Amino acid sequence: MNDKMLLEELLCFEKNLCDIYMHATIESSNDFMFDNFIENLEQTLNNQHIVYKIMENANYYQVEKAKKENIKKAQQKFQCK
């Protein structure tokens, strides 16, 4: 397994862990659990961002700039009514 494959797996793992912590936070039945899950979620989001930045700096993860028309469509799609 090369570095790129390892980082891709790690990024996927961190994203999945974020999803799990988000749902656990939403479903928390008391403040103690909520506080613990939100703390874990925040740390996992930070870890995910670190892995992403490492991949971006190594040119393993390239992001295309969005076209203005696509940004406008996304804004309209997620706009509250």
N, C-alpha and C positions, 0 to 999 in steps of 0.2 A: 504494500500500500504506500503510495507516494504522498508527499505533503498536501497536494491539492485534494486528493481523495479523503485524506484524514480530516482536513479542515471542512470539506463539504459535509462529511458525516457529523462532525462536531457542531456545525451551524444548524443542521437539521435537528439534531438532538436538542440544542438550546431553544430552537423555535418551538418544538413540541413541548418542552418543559415549560416554556412561557404560557402556552395554551392551557396546560394542566393547572398551573398556578393561578391563571386568570379565572378559570372556572371554579376552582376551589375557593378563591377569594369571594366570588359572587355568591357561592352557596354556603359560605361560613355562617354558622348558627350562633356564634358568640364573638365578642370583641377580641378575646385572646386569640382565637383561631384566625379571625380576620387580620389582625395585626401581624401574626406570624406569616400568613400566606402572602400578604402584601409586601412584606419585607423580602421574602424569598422571590417573589415576582420581580421586584425592583432589581435585585442582585442578578437574577437570571437575564433580565433585559439588558443590563450592563454587560454581562458576559457575552451575550449574543452580539451586541454592538462591537465589542472588542474583536471577536472572531471575524465579523464582517470587515472591519477596518484592516485586519491582518490580510485577509483575502484580497481586498481592494488594493492594498499597497503592493501585493505580490502579483497583481494583474490576473488573479484567479476569478475575480468577480467584477465584471465590468457592467456599468449601468449606462444605458443610453439616455440622453437628455430628452425629456418629454416635449412633444410638440404642443404649442399653445392651444390648439383645438382639442387635443386630448385632455389637457388640464381643465379646460372649460367644461368638457363632458363629465369628467370626474367630479368637479365641484357641483354641477347640477344634480348628478346622481345621488350625492350624499348630503345635499342641502336639506335642512329641516324645513317643513312647510307649516 
